[in-house]
Structure formats: C-alpha cells, structure tokens
C-alpha cells in the first residue's frame, strides 16, 4: 500500500502517543517527523538502486560548439546502468536509425587511447576540456568510447562532422537510475516501490523515537531490521531485473589489451 507523507506522519505520531494531526503544519512535532521521513527517504535512495527509478533517458547537450564530443548527465541522474550509452550511428544519407553501443573507458585508459592519435591528420581535432586540457578526438566517425573525469560531463572520443556539428542529445539512449524529488506536502506520495513503504516507515519511525522521544523502541528497531533484510533480497517485481555476471565474457571498453587507432 502506498502511503502519503501525512499518512506516515500520523502513523508515527500515533505510535509515539503524540497529538493527532490533520496537516503537517499542525504541530512542530509533525514537521519534525516529516523532515525525518524525508532524510530517511533520501538515504534509502542513496544506498540502493530502486527498480522504479530506472528510466530510459537522453543525455543533455554540452551547449557549446567548442566541445563537440562533450555531453552532460542530467542533474537527477544517480547512475548509468551497465556503464553503456547507445548512440544513433546512422550513416550519411541513410534513413534507417542505427543505435549502437558506445563503451565506457576508465579515464586513464581513455587518455592513453586518445593520446596515441596524430593531431597533424585532417580527421583529428584538438579540443579543450572544461579545465582547458587538450583532448584529441576523431572528426570522421561516430563515437566508440566515452569516459567522465568529473562525474558531470560525459566525454566521447569522436563525432562525425559530416553529419552533425556536435554530438546530439536526441541521438542518445541511456538506462539510468534517478533520485526522485521529495516534497513536503500532505498528499505527497514518495516515489518508492510498494514493498519499500514498510521499510521507509519503519526506518523513519525508529529514528523519530530516538531523535524526538530520545528513547529507542525495541519492536520498532526489529521491524526496521526485518524490512531492510527483506528489501535487500527482493527489490525487483519483474523477472530478469537482476542479471548475474558472465565471467567468461569479456566486456569491451573496460579491461584488456588496447589496440589504438592512430589515423
């Protein structure tokens, strides 16, 4: 059952033998409880990737022609699933869309790769990163690899200047986890899976007893621990939500021996 913020405040206030409230603004204590629920909510989202926050999204454009292979992660993105981005690698004059993988590289490996490129060639351009550091990119092909130096900008290794003047956000696809907003409103329903509400309520209730009543409640503590263990085992409602690694398959763009293109 999904609970509104007011529902949870009333539930916790009742268990603490506090005054009955019909709105978050009725008492100072009701507001304290609401703030504790909010901090608990953000902590739960920080500690795990909730299935209902997984979305298919696009990256944001960098907004400058001087960095044609830079793109931005949307502000609410917590993590890209699988460290993969898909880009429409459509050929010039083609109408068929060709979304294909662009693989993640660790920053040091990415720099080692691009530093092997010959900047005297016509298809290599030297751009400046956001910190005015030079990066050599190809200008005659779709991107194959990307990295991030600051967890904000996504830096790709190439773009095709014959098709676009910069990489286009409309041509990107990423599966990512976001951190939903929490609003201090009576009827606000937190963005959680149905099974997550008992955990949120139990954790917040435990904290309210300690922070407001300055006492621990053993039964509430036990309930919070039980819900946490349950949600650690079960978070996905759809089959295949969790994929176990295949240790026999090498993942491109992450480890192994590199063969660098110089031209």
C-alpha positions as CSV (number, residue, x, y, z in Angstrom):
1,X,0.0,0.0,0.0
2,X,1.3,3.4,-1.0
3,X,1.2,6.0,1.8
4,X,1.1,9.7,1.6
5,X,3.5,11.8,3.7
6,X,0.6,12.8,6.0
7,X,-0.3,9.1,6.4
8,X,3.2,8.3,7.6
9,X,3.4,11.3,9.9
10,X,0.0,10.3,11.5
11,X,1.1,6.7,11.9
12,X,4.4,7.6,13.6
13,X,2.7,10.3,15.8
14,X,0.2,7.7,16.9
15,X,2.9,5.2,17.9
16,X,4.7,7.9,19.8
17,X,1.5,8.8,21.7
18,X,1.7,12.3,20.2
19,X,-1.1,14.8,19.4
20,X,-3.4,13.9,16.5
21,X,-2.6,16.0,13.4
22,X,-4.6,16.6,10.2
23,X,-1.8,18.5,8.5
24,X,2.0,18.7,8.5
25,X,1.7,22.3,9.7
26,X,-0.5,21.5,12.8
27,X,2.4,21.0,15.2
28,X,6.1,21.4,15.3
29,X,6.5,17.7,16.1
30,X,4.6,16.8,12.9
31,X,7.0,18.9,10.9
32,X,10.0,17.2,12.7
33,X,8.6,13.8,11.8
34,X,8.1,14.9,8.2
35,X,11.7,16.1,7.9
36,X,13.0,12.8,9.4
37,X,10.9,10.9,6.8
38,X,12.5,13.0,4.1
39,X,16.0,12.4,5.3
40,X,15.3,8.7,5.6
41,X,13.9,8.6,2.1
42,X,17.0,10.2,0.5
43,X,19.3,7.9,2.4
44,X,17.4,4.8,1.2
45,X,17.7,6.1,-2.3
46,X,21.4,6.8,-1.9
47,X,22.0,3.3,-0.5
48,X,20.4,1.3,-3.3
49,X,19.0,1.5,-6.9
50,X,15.3,1.2,-6.7
51,X,13.7,-0.5,-9.7
52,X,11.0,2.1,-10.1
53,X,13.7,4.9,-10.5
54,X,15.2,3.2,-13.5
55,X,14.4,5.1,-16.7
56,X,15.3,5.3,-20.4
57,X,16.7,8.8,-20.8
58,X,18.8,11.0,-23.1
59,X,22.0,12.9,-22.2
60,X,22.0,16.7,-22.2
61,X,23.9,18.7,-24.9
62,X,27.0,20.5,-23.7
63,X,25.7,23.7,-25.2
64,X,29.0,24.7,-26.9
65,X,30.4,24.0,-30.3
66,X,34.0,24.2,-28.9
67,X,33.4,20.8,-27.2
68,X,31.5,18.8,-29.8
69,X,32.1,15.5,-28.0
70,X,31.1,16.6,-24.5
71,X,27.6,15.9,-23.1
72,X,26.1,16.4,-19.7
73,X,24.5,14.0,-17.3
74,X,21.0,15.3,-16.3
75,X,21.1,16.6,-12.7
76,X,18.8,13.9,-11.2
77,X,20.8,11.0,-12.6
78,X,22.3,8.9,-9.9
79,X,24.0,6.1,-12.0
80,X,24.1,4.8,-15.6
81,X,23.2,1.2,-15.7
82,X,25.9,-1.1,-17.1
83,X,28.1,1.9,-18.0
84,X,26.8,1.9,-21.5
85,X,25.4,4.6,-23.8
86,X,23.7,4.0,-27.1
87,X,24.1,6.4,-30.0
88,X,22.4,6.6,-33.3
89,X,25.3,5.8,-35.7
90,X,23.2,6.5,-38.8
91,X,25.3,6.8,-42.0
92,X,25.2,9.9,-44.2
93,X,22.1,9.8,-46.5
94,X,20.6,6.9,-44.6
95,X,17.0,7.0,-43.2
96,X,17.5,3.8,-41.1
97,X,18.4,4.6,-37.5
98,X,21.3,2.6,-36.1
99,X,21.5,2.7,-32.3
100,X,24.7,1.0,-31.2
101,X,26.8,0.8,-28.1
102,X,29.4,3.3,-27.0
103,X,31.5,1.7,-24.4
104,X,32.8,3.1,-21.1
105,X,36.5,3.5,-20.6
106,X,38.2,4.4,-17.3
107,X,39.6,8.0,-17.6
108,X,43.3,6.9,-17.6
109,X,42.6,4.3,-20.4
110,X,40.6,6.9,-22.4
111,X,43.5,9.4,-22.2
112,X,46.0,6.7,-23.2
113,X,43.9,5.9,-26.2
114,X,43.3,9.4,-27.5
115,X,46.9,10.5,-26.8
116,X,48.1,8.0,-29.4
117,X,46.3,9.9,-32.1
118,X,48.2,12.1,-34.6
119,X,46.9,15.7,-34.4
120,X,48.5,16.5,-37.7
121,X,46.0,14.4,-39.5
122,X,42.9,16.0,-41.1
123,X,40.5,13.7,-39.2
124,X,41.9,14.6,-35.7
125,X,40.9,17.7,-33.9
126,X,42.3,19.1,-30.6
127,X,39.6,20.3,-28.3
128,X,39.9,21.8,-24.8
129,X,38.2,20.1,-21.9
130,X,36.2,22.1,-19.3
131,X,39.6,22.6,-17.4
132,X,41.4,23.7,-20.7
133,X,43.2,20.4,-21.0
134,X,43.7,19.2,-24.6
135,X,42.0,16.1,-25.9
136,X,42.4,14.7,-29.4
137,X,39.2,13.5,-31.0
138,X,38.3,11.9,-34.3
139,X,36.0,14.0,-36.5
140,X,35.1,11.5,-39.2
141,X,33.3,8.7,-37.3
142,X,30.7,8.0,-34.7
143,X,31.8,7.6,-31.1
144,X,33.1,4.3,-29.9
145,X,34.1,5.1,-26.3
146,X,33.3,7.5,-23.6
147,X,34.5,8.5,-20.1
148,X,33.9,11.1,-17.4
149,X,36.6,12.9,-15.5
150,X,34.3,14.8,-13.1
151,X,31.1,12.6,-13.0
152,X,29.2,15.5,-14.6
153,X,30.4,15.7,-18.2
154,X,30.5,12.7,-20.5
155,X,33.4,12.9,-22.9
156,X,33.2,10.9,-26.2
157,X,36.2,10.0,-28.3
158,X,34.8,11.1,-31.7
159,X,32.0,12.5,-33.8
160,X,31.2,12.7,-37.5
161,X,31.4,16.4,-38.6
162,X,29.8,15.5,-42.0
163,X,26.6,14.6,-40.2
164,X,26.4,17.0,-37.1
165,X,28.5,19.9,-35.8
166,X,28.3,18.3,-32.3
167,X,27.0,15.1,-30.8
168,X,23.2,15.3,-30.5
169,X,21.3,14.6,-27.3
170,X,18.4,13.4,-29.4
171,X,20.6,10.6,-30.7
172,X,21.5,9.2,-27.3
173,X,19.9,6.4,-25.2
174,X,20.9,5.6,-21.6
175,X,19.3,3.4,-18.9
176,X,19.9,5.2,-15.7
177,X,18.7,5.5,-12.1
178,X,17.4,8.8,-10.8
179,X,16.8,10.3,-7.4
180,X,13.2,11.4,-7.3
181,X,12.2,14.7,-5.6
182,X,10.7,14.7,-2.1
183,X,8.0,17.3,-1.5
184,X,6.9,18.5,1.9
185,X,3.2,18.3,1.1
186,X,0.3,16.5,2.9
187,X,-0.7,14.4,-0.1
188,X,2.8,13.8,-1.5
189,X,3.4,10.1,-2.1
190,X,7.1,9.2,-2.1
191,X,8.5,7.5,-5.2
192,X,9.1,4.1,-3.9
193,X,8.1,0.5,-4.9
194,X,5.1,-0.8,-2.9
195,X,7.3,-3.1,-0.9
196,X,9.6,-0.1,0.0
197,X,7.0,1.7,2.0
198,X,7.1,-0.6,5.1
199,X,10.9,-0.1,5.2
200,X,10.7,3.7,4.8
201,X,8.0,3.9,7.6
202,X,9.9,1.5,9.9
203,X,13.3,3.3,9.5
204,X,11.7,6.7,9.9
205,X,9.7,5.6,13.0
206,X,12.9,4.2,14.6
207,X,14.7,7.5,14.0
208,X,11.7,9.5,15.4
209,X,11.7,7.6,18.6
210,X,15.4,8.3,19.1
211,X,15.5,11.9,17.8
212,X,12.2,13.2,19.2
213,X,11.3,11.0,22.1
214,X,15.0,10.4,23.0
215,X,14.3,6.7,23.5
216,X,14.7,3.5,21.5
217,X,11.8,1.2,20.7
218,X,12.9,-2.4,20.5
219,X,9.9,-3.6,18.5
220,X,10.3,-0.7,16.0
221,X,14.0,-1.4,15.7
222,X,13.3,-5.1,15.0
223,X,10.7,-4.2,12.4
224,X,13.1,-1.9,10.6
225,X,15.9,-4.5,10.5
226,X,13.4,-7.1,9.2
227,X,12.2,-4.8,6.4
228,X,15.8,-3.9,5.5
229,X,16.8,-7.6,5.2
230,X,13.7,-8.4,3.1
231,X,14.2,-5.5,0.7
232,X,17.9,-6.5,0.3
233,X,16.7,-9.8,-1.1
234,X,13.7,-8.6,-3.0
235,X,13.6,-5.3,-4.9
236,X,12.5,-6.2,-8.4
237,X,8.9,-7.0,-9.4
238,X,9.7,-8.1,-12.9
239,X,11.6,-11.3,-13.9
240,X,15.1,-10.6,-15.1
241,X,15.5,-7.4,-13.1
242,X,18.9,-8.7,-11.7
243,X,21.4,-10.1,-14.2
244,X,24.3,-12.1,-12.8
245,X,27.7,-11.5,-14.5
246,X,29.1,-13.9,-17.1
247,X,32.7,-14.2,-16.1
248,X,33.6,-16.0,-19.3
249,X,32.7,-12.9,-21.5
250,X,35.0,-10.0,-21.9
251,X,33.4,-6.6,-21.7
252,X,34.6,-4.2,-24.4
253,X,36.0,-0.9,-23.4
254,X,36.9,-1.7,-19.8
255,X,39.9,-4.0,-19.4
256,X,42.4,-6.0,-21.5
257,X,44.9,-5.1,-24.1
258,X,44.2,-2.0,-26.2
259,X,45.0,-1.5,-29.9
260,X,44.9,2.2,-30.6
261,X,43.8,3.8,-33.9
262,X,46.3,6.5,-34.9
263,X,44.6,7.6,-38.1
